[in-house]
Amino acid sequence: MKIREFKKILKPIVEQAVKEVLLEQGILSSVVTEVVKGIQSGTETINASPRPSKNLKEEKELQEKYELDRQARIQRLNESAGFDVFEGTKKAPSEPQGSPLSGVSAGDEGVDISGILNLASNKWKKLI
């Protein structure tokens, strides 16, 4: 028996069984009831009071621990490589600088892109 023929025979049987289980045995209504209960309890959680300051202190301590662990991993990486992997790099700024070009001098000419037009042999109109 080919797979296509088997599917043709089996599909209606499975559909009927699923309909019977969901509708006749009431499983669908119980699933809907549980979803509604979950949605209602979710709104109560959203309106809950903010966390106490004790959790903020614990969270800060946890962040400090993670940072120490990160520094230790970097140190182990440097030691295993035999040289400083991050040598010559600068630390990333902790806050956004405001402008993407904030670190670029005003006199910087940038990159010459005039050669791009030559690469396409003036076929840009056809590409657009």
N, C-alpha and C positions, 0 to 999 in steps of 0.2 A: 504494500500500500504506500502510495506516495504521500509526502508531507502535506501537500496541498489538499489532497482528498481527506486526509486525517483531520486537518484543520476545519474543513467544510463540515465534517460530521460532528466534531467535538465542540466547536464554537457555540452553536445553539444550545447545547446541553449545559455548558458552563454559564452562558448568559441566563438561562432559566434558573439554574441553581443559585446564582448570585441574587437575582430578583427575589426569589423565595426567601432567602436568608435575610436580605435587607428589609424587605417590605412586610412579609408575613410574620416573621419572628420578631419584628420590632427593633432590630438592631439599628436601623437608620435613625429612628426617632431618638434612641438613647445616645447615639453619636451626636446628633444635633443638640440635644439637651446638655451634654457635656461641653460642647463647644460654647454654647451660650453661657454656661456657668463660668467657663474659663475667661470669656470676654468680660463678664461682669466683675469677676474677681481681679482681672487685670486693671480695670479702671480704678478699683479701690487701691491697688498698689501704686498707681501713678499719683494719686492724691495723698499718699502717705507723707509724713513729716520728713524733713531732711535728716541725714545721718548725724548722730551725735559727734561731738568733736573728738571723742576717744578714737573713733574709726579714722578720722583725718590724721591723727597723730600716728596711729599704726600704719596707715597708708604711706605717710612720709618716711617712717622708719623702713618700711618695705622697699620703697624706691631707693633709699640710700644703700640698702643691702644689695639691691640689684646693680647699682652703679659700682659698688666695690667689687662685686663678682665680675662685672664687665671689665673693669680695669685689670683684675687679676688674669682674666682670659687673654686680654691683649698682651700683658706682660709675658705670659707663658708662650703665646704665639711668637713674640719677638725673640724669646730665648730659644725656641725650637728652630727658628729660621736661621739663627746665627747672625742676624742683622736686624736693624729696626725697620719693620715693614712700613711704618708710617713716617719715616724720616722725610723731612722736607714738606710735610703737609701742614696745613693750618687747621685749627679747630673750626668747625662750622659755627656760624653765629647762632646764639640761643634764641634770638627773636628775628622775625623777618625784617629786612632792611627797608621795605617799602617800595623800592623800585628794582626791577630786574637789572638795570644798568647802573645801580648805585655805586658799584665798585669799579666802574670803567671811567677813565679820564675823558674829558670833553674833546681832547685833541686826537683821540684814537680813531683811525680811519676805518677800522673794521675789516671785513673780508671783501675782497674784490670778486664780485659775482658776474662780471661782464663776460667771462668765458663761457658761462652757462648758455647764453644765447648762441654762441658759435657752435657749441656741441650739437645743438638741435638743428643746425643749418637753416635757421629761420623757418622752421616748421611748427612754431608755436601756435600759429593761427589754426592749423589743422588739428592740433592736439586739444585745443580749447573748444 
